[in-house]
Amino acid sequence: MSLASPEFWIALFQIIMINIVLSGDNAVVIALASRSLPPTQQKKAIIFGSIGAIVLRLLLTFFAVMLLAQPYLKLVGAALLLWIGIGLLKSDGDEGDLKAHSNLIAAIKTIIVADLVMSLDNVIGVAAAAKGNVPLLVIGLAISIPLIIYGSTMILKLMTHYPVIVTIGAALLGWVAGEMAISDPAVGGWMAAHGTLHLLAPAVGAVMVVVVGKWLLARAQVAPAAVAEQAH
């Protein structure tokens, strides 16, 4: 995959989009962990906490790229990525219980640990989009870093005003999952005999994530309403 090829730029766009969409929760973590600090220390907590989390995320992503080269692991990763995309649509956000800290070091530690725990979706998505291309991975993550650190608040506001961004991001994860599944070494020979699946599988993945995610969200919203109606 050369710098001049369309595939390179498509994959780069996918990496940046996945990072942006999946970093909304990380922005909430940063805000909650540092909200009790003085304003001057809040900036330090955000910068140092984000840098520490990103360095650890880079290391995890490199390991993920190497692991996904093994047979059958891409199939497992694709299934997990589909579930992550569905969860992105039906999620109500579970970060409300995160503890705020009045100590700078404690806040930085909380940001790094919480970000790392929440970054599994990000790591798998980016590794899948990179398709084993390390230079592409480095460029994509390098572009994403300032977006995550300085643009997290803006991203949250955009997602609030334009929920379609979340839907597009979830569909993108489904598309990448489809691409990942058909590129697994274990199914390479079978895929060569069924060339049309190279386009069909990613499209099916994208549609499945959106349909299932929206259905689960609708069901979750109907359940409380039904309980309230029975109470009356």
PELINPE-V79315 format. One line per field, one symbol per residue. burial: + if it has 9 or more other C-alpha atoms within 8 Angstrom, else -. A space follows every 10 residues. Layout:
BEGIN
burial: ???
END
This chain:
BEGIN
burial: -------++- ++++++++++ ++++++++++ -++++-+--- ++-+++++++ -+++-+++-+ ++-+++-+++ +++++-+++- ++++++++++ ---------+ ++-+-+++++ ++++++-++- ++++++++++ -+---++-++ +-+++++++- ++--++-++- --+-+++-++ ++++++++++ +++++-++-- +-----++-- ++++++++++ -+++-++--- ---------- --
END
